[in-house]
Amino acid sequence: MKKIVITGGAGFVGSNIAIALNCDYENCEIIAFDNLYRKGSELNVPRLELNGVEFVNGDVRNSQDLANLGKFDLMIECSAEPSVLAGKGGDTDYLIQTNLHGAINCADVCRKFDAPMIFLSTSRVYPIEPLVNCEVSEKESRFELRSSQNILGLSEHGIAEDFPMNGARSLYGGTKYAAEIMLGEYRDAFSLPIVINRCGVLAGPWQFGKADQGIAAFWIAAHCFNKPLKYIGFGGSGKQVRDMLHIDDLIRLIKLQIAEPAKFANDTYNVGGGNFSSASLLELTGLCRDVTGNRIEITPELEMRYADIPIYISDNRKITECCGWKPEKNIEIIIKDIYKWMTDTPGVNTLFKD
Ligand SMILES: NC(=O)c1ccc[n+]([C@@H]2O[C@H](COP(=O)([O-])OP(=O)(O)OC[C@H]3O[C@@H](n4cnc5c(N)ncnc54)[C@H](O)[C@@H]3O)[C@@H](O)[C@H]2O)c1
């Protein structure tokens, strides 16, 4: 492998992957391609360059920017407007142009250079209504999936890849699912190898979390810098649950996928913290209090938020069966690692304080 392009390479996921690959693939050029749309991504540019990764300022909406990269051997497509609330205000253009058309432009340039692609998709491709109506028990600090479920692909292990796909899934989820469908067509029509990872919540250092995306970093930042928080929806209970995967665990999987592409060939996998690493907002608060030693005001808000769901747990059994991969760094490690990064790294705290 001579050259790997990482789109969205100055973002949370992309920058961490780029730096990790640059350490492992000594004679390979690693390019981080990004238009710096996400606030905070600009802070990753010097970090990328310090770690030997070349940064290219470009836009996936513009196919010429992608073609200008020249021939490469693999693309990891991490660019996105990743907020689940994106487009809800009425302006859907950026979301659709980046997440759908951008992904297709990426597939086109991969086709041109005969390069395989690893696509970062999301658990948000699964429709909301069956997730809202799944069987949960309400425990003291969280909702929990019951072992008896009446929906295909749903069990106490979480949500599997054969979960039914009918129904609305949020504008964000819709763009990612539409991209998945088109990438499937590129696989079929042009024999372009594409692996799709449907990730649950991803978390770790260098995530510039905000209320609608990057919840772990956002929650810790509020505790570090005394900002108020809200438990939104679900009776203001804070019992909604997400699985959370440490970025290091995702990188381990990406490396396996690069090393043995045939093993993962042209398939779609759910990839997340699973039952091993998950938290409700209430539990997240407890962890943040422990690590920061600070208590902040958290107010309940009864009104449900657009596209919210009570629980998402990735059923990782397919990917584990395929290659043995499992998450290893649990939610406690995630919180400690983010806290350390947030408080130790010059410049980062000012971004969260604002
Ligand atoms: N972080 C999560 O919890 C999570 C969960 C599931 C899936 N994902 C997926 O993982 C990928 C990476 O997400 P992330 O958390 O790193 O988000 P991020 O916002 O940190 O990174 C995305 C990067 O894409 C860049 N970008 C946006 N529009 C672009 C454009 N038009 N052209 C070029 N670059 C553009 C942004 O500037 C940013 O640096 C996304 O595809 C997202 O859908 C993320």
The ligand as an ORCA input file, in Angstrom:
! r2SCAN-3c Opt
* xyz 0 1
  N     -18.753     10.227     16.218
  C     -19.719      9.355     16.279
  O     -20.269      9.094     17.349
  C     -20.147      8.619     15.033
  C     -21.045      7.562     15.188
  C     -21.428      6.849     14.061
  C     -20.933      7.194     12.817
  N     -20.075      8.225     12.674
  C     -19.572      8.556     11.344
  O     -18.168      8.614     11.401
  C     -17.686      9.587     10.489
  C     -16.764     10.548     11.214
  O     -17.504     11.268     12.200
  P     -16.775     12.169     13.264
  O     -17.348     11.858     14.584
  O     -15.315     12.101     13.074
  O     -17.313     13.605     12.844
  P     -16.475     14.965     12.734
  O     -17.464     16.036     12.505
  O     -15.539     15.101     13.862
  O     -15.607     14.695     11.424
  C     -16.133     14.829     10.134
  C     -15.148     15.660      9.330
  O     -15.687     15.823      8.009
  C     -15.369     17.122      7.608
  N     -16.297     17.525      6.557
  C     -17.600     17.916      6.673
  N     -18.091     18.247      5.479
  C     -17.109     18.018      4.580
  C     -17.008     18.187      3.180
  N     -18.051     18.622      2.463
  N     -15.839     17.904      2.559
  C     -14.764     17.473      3.290
  N     -14.790     17.299      4.617
  C     -15.959     17.566      5.258
  C     -15.503     17.989      8.848
  O     -14.791     19.195      8.759
  C     -14.936     17.060      9.908
  O     -13.568     17.320     10.119
  C     -18.930     10.239      9.869
  O     -19.164      9.653      8.632
  C     -20.044      9.899     10.827
  O     -21.258      9.814     10.140
  C     -19.660      8.947     13.766
*
